[in-house]
């Protein structure tokens, strides 16, 4: 196998792994922000609701 082909394959593989990690991290952050937003909204609703 040629060295340039090997280097290209390794570089492409590293790039692919980096992209997958970035997408996974981005989606996890979005889910976490949404969960935190829901919790804050629920807390605000609990505070704003008149207590009987």
C-alpha positions, -999 to 999 in steps of 0.1 A, spaced: 0 0 0 13 34 -9 22 58 20 2 87 5 -29 65 2 -24 54 38 -19 90 50 -50 101 31 -71 73 46 -59 80 81 -66 117 77 -100 111 63 -108 87 92 -97 112 118 -118 139 101 -148 116 100 -144 108 137 -140 144 146 -172 153 127 -191 125 144 -179 137 178 -188 173 170 -223 163 159 -228 142 190 -217 169 213 -239 195 195 -270 173 198 -262 165 234 -258 203 242 -291 210 225 -309 183 244 -294 195 277 -304 232 270 -339 221 262 -342 200 294 -328 230 314 -353 253 297 -382 230 305 -371 228 341 -369 266 344 -402 271 327 -418 246 351 -402 263 381 -415 297 369 -450 282 364 -448 268 399 -438 302 413 -464 322 393 -492 299 402 -513 313 431 -511 291 461 -544 281 477 
